[in-house]
Amino acid sequence: MKTILITSGTKGGTGKTTIATNMAVVLAYELRNKAQYPVVLVDLGLDSGTATMLLLGDIREQMPYTLADYFAGKVPDPLSTLYVKTWQVGDELFKLVFTASLSPYPSQIRIDRYLLRGLINAINAISPLYVIIDTPALGLSYDTLATLFEVTTNVILIAIPDHSSLRAVGNVVNLMKDMEISNRLIKPILNMLNIKYPVDALSGYPWAKLLKDITGIEPHIIPYDELFPIVRQALEIESLKLSFYESPALDSIFKYVDYLIDTVPPG
C-alpha cells in the first residue's frame, strides 16, 4: 500500500482537510473494482475531527471508539477505530474506510510513534491500495511530523496564497531535507488561488512561482470556488454533491487524483 501524507505544516485554514477528504472519496470511487477497501483515510485532526464530521454527517452519532482513544491508550486494537462509509452510484457501490477522530481533549493526546506504526500495520491487514493521512494543524510539532514521515511513502504539501502559509510549507521542506527524504515529495498544491489575482503584490512574483521556489516542483493549482464553503456548511462532501462541470475546484481535484495514480501507482 502507498501511504500519502497531506500536510500544510503548522498553518491552519488551507483547505487541507477538504482536499484530503475529497481526494480519498474520489480515489475510493475510481479504484472501487481494484480492492474491497481501496482507500483508508486517517484523520489525525484530533483538534477538530472535521473529516470525521463530514463523513458521518452528524457529530452526535455515537462512535464506540475513536483514534483519540487509541492514542490515549484506552483501545489496544487500532482496528476498533476504523469505520466504513458506503455510497451507491447507479448500480455500483464503493466504500471508504476512515478513522473516527473526534476528541474532547485533543491537547492531552500525543501521537506516539509506536502506536502510529501499530495503526499503519493494522490498516495494512485489510490490504488498501492507498492510505491518506490528514495531519492536524493546531499543535503539529516537528517531532510529530518526523514521526509521520517514518510511515509515509509520499508527501503532498498544501499552501494557500499567503506568506505565512508559504513559510510553514518551507519549514516542512527543510525538515525533509534534514531527514534526507526530499524525494518523497510529489507535486504540491496551491489551494484557493483567485485566478484574477495570481501575483503576490509584495514581491511581484506569481504565487505559483513562490511555491515552486520553495519545493522545487511546479505546483498544482486548485482555484478558489465559492461553492465549496456552501457545501461544507451543509456537512456534505463536495465530490459527492457537486459536478466537476460546475466546480473548477472539484475538476482540479479530479485531475490531481489522476496525477497521483500515475505518479504513485496503487499497490
C-alpha positions as CSV (number, residue, x, y, z in Angstrom):
1,M,0.0,0.0,0.0
2,K,1.0,3.6,-0.6
3,T,0.8,6.0,2.4
4,I,0.2,9.6,1.4
5,L,0.8,12.3,3.9
6,I,-1.1,15.5,3.3
7,T,0.1,18.5,5.3
8,S,0.3,22.3,5.4
9,G,2.8,22.3,8.2
10,T,1.7,24.4,11.2
11,K,-0.6,26.6,9.1
12,G,-4.4,26.1,9.5
13,G,-7.2,27.2,7.2
14,T,-5.5,26.0,4.0
15,G,-8.3,23.6,3.0
16,K,-6.1,20.6,3.6
17,T,-8.9,18.5,5.1
18,T,-11.2,19.4,2.3
19,I,-8.6,18.2,-0.2
20,A,-7.8,15.1,1.8
21,T,-11.4,14.0,2.2
22,N,-12.4,14.6,-1.3
23,M,-9.3,13.0,-2.7
24,A,-9.9,9.9,-0.6
25,V,-13.5,9.7,-1.8
26,V,-12.6,10.2,-5.5
27,L,-9.8,7.6,-5.1
28,A,-12.2,5.1,-3.5
29,Y,-14.6,5.5,-6.3
30,E,-12.0,5.3,-9.1
31,L,-10.5,2.2,-7.5
32,R,-13.7,0.5,-6.4
33,N,-13.2,-2.6,-8.5
34,K,-9.5,-2.9,-7.6
35,A,-9.9,-3.9,-3.9
36,Q,-12.6,-4.4,-1.3
37,Y,-11.3,-1.4,0.7
38,P,-9.2,0.5,-1.8
39,V,-8.6,3.6,0.4
40,V,-8.3,4.4,4.1
41,L,-8.5,8.0,5.3
42,V,-6.6,8.5,8.6
43,D,-8.0,11.7,10.2
44,L,-5.3,12.9,12.7
45,G,-7.2,16.2,13.2
46,L,-7.8,15.4,16.8
47,D,-8.3,19.1,17.4
48,S,-11.3,19.3,15.1
49,G,-12.3,16.0,13.6
50,T,-13.5,17.8,10.5
51,A,-13.1,14.8,8.2
52,T,-14.9,12.6,10.7
53,M,-17.8,15.1,10.9
54,L,-18.1,15.3,7.1
55,L,-18.1,11.5,6.7
56,L,-20.6,10.8,9.5
57,G,-22.8,13.8,8.6
58,D,-23.9,14.1,12.2
59,I,-21.5,14.8,15.0
60,R,-24.0,13.5,17.5
61,E,-23.7,10.0,16.1
62,Q,-22.1,7.8,18.7
63,M,-18.8,6.1,17.9
64,P,-17.7,3.3,20.3
65,Y,-14.0,4.1,19.8
66,T,-12.0,6.9,18.2
67,L,-8.4,7.4,17.2
68,A,-8.1,9.6,20.2
69,D,-9.0,6.7,22.4
70,Y,-6.3,4.6,20.7
71,F,-3.5,7.2,21.2
72,A,-4.7,7.8,24.8
73,G,-4.1,4.0,25.4
74,K,-7.8,3.3,26.0
75,V,-8.1,0.9,23.0
76,P,-5.5,-1.7,22.4
77,D,-6.7,-2.7,18.9
78,P,-6.5,0.1,16.4
79,L,-8.9,-1.7,14.0
80,S,-11.6,-0.8,16.5
81,T,-11.2,2.9,15.4
82,L,-11.9,2.1,11.7
83,Y,-15.3,2.7,10.2
84,V,-16.7,2.1,6.7
85,K,-18.7,4.5,4.7
86,T,-20.6,3.1,1.7
87,W,-22.1,5.0,-1.2
88,Q,-24.1,3.9,-4.2
89,V,-23.6,5.5,-7.6
90,G,-26.0,4.0,-10.1
91,D,-25.9,0.2,-9.7
92,E,-22.4,0.3,-8.1
93,L,-21.3,0.6,-4.5
94,F,-18.0,2.0,-3.3
95,K,-16.5,2.1,0.2
96,L,-14.2,4.3,2.1
97,V,-12.6,3.2,5.4
98,F,-11.8,6.0,7.8
99,T,-10.7,6.6,11.4
100,A,-13.1,8.5,13.6
101,S,-11.1,11.2,15.4
102,L,-13.3,13.4,17.5
103,S,-11.8,14.1,20.9
104,P,-13.0,16.4,23.7
105,Y,-9.4,16.8,25.0
106,P,-7.1,16.9,21.9
107,S,-4.3,18.8,23.6
108,Q,-3.8,16.0,26.0
109,I,-3.2,13.3,23.3
110,R,0.2,12.7,21.8
111,I,0.8,10.9,18.5
112,D,3.2,8.2,19.7
113,R,5.5,6.7,17.0
114,Y,5.0,3.1,18.2
115,L,1.2,3.5,18.3
116,L,1.3,5.1,14.9
117,R,3.2,2.2,13.5
118,G,0.7,-0.2,15.1
119,L,-2.1,1.7,13.4
120,I,-0.5,1.5,10.0
121,N,0.3,-2.2,10.4
122,A,-3.3,-2.9,11.4
123,I,-4.5,-0.9,8.3
124,N,-2.2,-3.0,6.1
125,A,-4.1,-6.1,7.2
126,I,-7.1,-5.0,5.2
127,S,-5.0,-4.5,2.1
128,P,-5.9,-1.0,0.9
129,L,-4.2,0.5,-2.1
130,Y,-3.8,3.9,-0.6
131,V,-3.7,5.3,2.9
132,I,-4.4,9.1,3.0
133,I,-3.2,10.7,6.2
134,D,-4.7,14.1,7.0
135,T,-2.5,15.9,9.6
136,P,-3.6,18.3,12.3
137,A,-2.6,21.9,12.0
138,L,-3.0,23.1,15.6
139,G,-0.4,21.6,17.8
140,L,1.5,20.0,15.0
141,S,5.1,19.8,16.1
142,Y,8.2,18.9,14.1
143,D,8.6,15.8,16.2
144,T,5.1,14.7,15.2
145,L,5.9,15.4,11.6
146,A,9.1,13.4,11.8
147,T,7.1,10.5,13.3
148,L,4.6,10.7,10.4
149,F,7.4,10.7,7.9
150,E,8.5,7.3,9.3
151,V,5.3,5.7,7.9
152,T,4.9,7.8,4.8
153,T,5.8,6.8,1.2
154,N,4.9,10.2,-0.3
155,V,4.1,13.8,0.9
156,I,1.7,16.3,-0.6
157,L,2.2,19.9,0.7
158,I,-0.8,22.2,0.7
159,A,-0.3,26.0,0.6
160,I,-2.6,29.0,0.0
161,P,-1.6,32.4,-1.4
162,D,-0.4,33.7,1.9
163,H,3.2,34.3,3.2
164,S,2.7,32.6,6.5
165,S,1.4,29.5,4.6
166,L,4.5,29.5,2.4
167,R,6.7,29.8,5.4
168,A,5.0,26.8,7.1
169,V,5.4,24.7,3.9
170,G,9.1,25.8,3.7
171,N,9.7,24.6,7.2
172,V,8.4,21.2,6.3
173,V,10.6,21.1,3.2
174,N,13.6,22.0,5.3
175,L,12.8,19.2,7.8
176,M,12.5,16.7,5.0
177,K,15.9,17.9,3.6
178,D,17.5,17.4,7.1
179,M,16.0,13.9,7.2
180,E,17.2,13.3,3.6
181,I,13.7,12.3,2.4
182,S,13.0,15.1,0.0
183,N,12.5,12.5,-2.7
184,R,9.1,11.6,-1.1
185,L,7.7,15.0,-2.2
186,I,5.3,14.9,-5.1
187,K,3.6,17.9,-6.7
188,P,2.4,20.4,-4.1
189,I,-1.0,22.0,-4.2
190,L,-1.6,25.8,-4.3
191,N,-5.1,25.9,-3.0
192,M,-7.8,28.6,-3.2
193,L,-5.9,30.7,-5.7
194,N,-8.1,33.5,-7.1
195,I,-7.3,33.4,-10.8
196,K,-7.9,37.1,-11.0
197,Y,-5.1,37.8,-8.6
198,P,-2.3,35.2,-9.3
199,V,0.5,37.5,-8.4
200,D,1.8,38.4,-4.9
201,A,1.5,42.2,-4.6
202,L,4.6,42.5,-2.3
203,S,7.1,40.6,-4.4
204,G,5.6,40.9,-7.8
205,Y,6.0,37.2,-8.4
206,P,3.2,34.7,-9.2
207,W,2.2,32.7,-6.1
208,A,2.8,29.5,-8.1
209,K,6.4,30.6,-8.7
210,L,6.9,31.3,-5.0
211,L,5.7,27.9,-4.0
212,K,7.8,26.2,-6.7
213,D,10.9,28.1,-5.5
214,I,10.3,26.5,-2.0
215,T,9.5,23.0,-3.1
216,G,11.4,22.7,-6.3
217,I,8.3,21.3,-8.0
218,E,5.7,23.0,-10.2
219,P,2.6,23.2,-8.1
220,H,-0.9,22.0,-9.0
221,I,-3.4,24.8,-8.8
222,I,-6.9,24.4,-7.2
223,P,-8.8,27.7,-7.8
224,Y,-10.9,29.4,-5.2
225,D,-14.5,28.1,-5.6
226,E,-17.4,29.7,-3.7
227,L,-19.4,26.5,-4.0
228,F,-17.1,24.7,-1.6
229,P,-17.9,26.7,1.6
230,I,-21.6,26.3,0.8
231,V,-21.4,22.5,0.7
232,R,-19.1,22.3,3.7
233,Q,-21.6,24.3,5.8
234,A,-24.2,21.5,5.0
235,L,-21.7,18.9,6.2
236,E,-21.5,17.5,2.6
237,I,-18.5,16.2,0.7
238,E,-18.0,18.3,-2.4
239,S,-17.1,15.4,-4.7
240,L,-20.5,13.7,-3.9
241,K,-22.5,16.9,-4.1
242,L,-21.1,18.9,-7.0
243,S,-20.4,18.2,-10.6
244,F,-16.9,18.9,-11.9
245,Y,-18.6,20.7,-14.8
246,E,-19.9,23.4,-12.4
247,S,-17.0,23.4,-10.0
248,P,-13.5,24.3,-11.3
249,A,-12.0,23.4,-7.9
250,L,-13.5,19.9,-7.9
251,D,-12.4,19.4,-11.5
252,S,-8.9,20.3,-10.4
253,I,-9.1,17.7,-7.5
254,F,-10.1,15.0,-10.0
255,K,-7.1,15.9,-12.2
256,Y,-4.8,15.7,-9.2
257,V,-6.1,12.3,-8.3
258,D,-5.3,11.1,-11.9
259,Y,-1.8,12.6,-11.4
260,L,-1.4,10.7,-8.1
261,I,-2.4,7.4,-9.6
262,D,0.0,7.9,-12.5
263,T,2.9,9.1,-10.3
264,V,2.4,6.9,-7.3
265,P,0.7,3.7,-8.7
266,P,-1.6,1.9,-6.3
267,G,-0.2,-1.1,-4.6
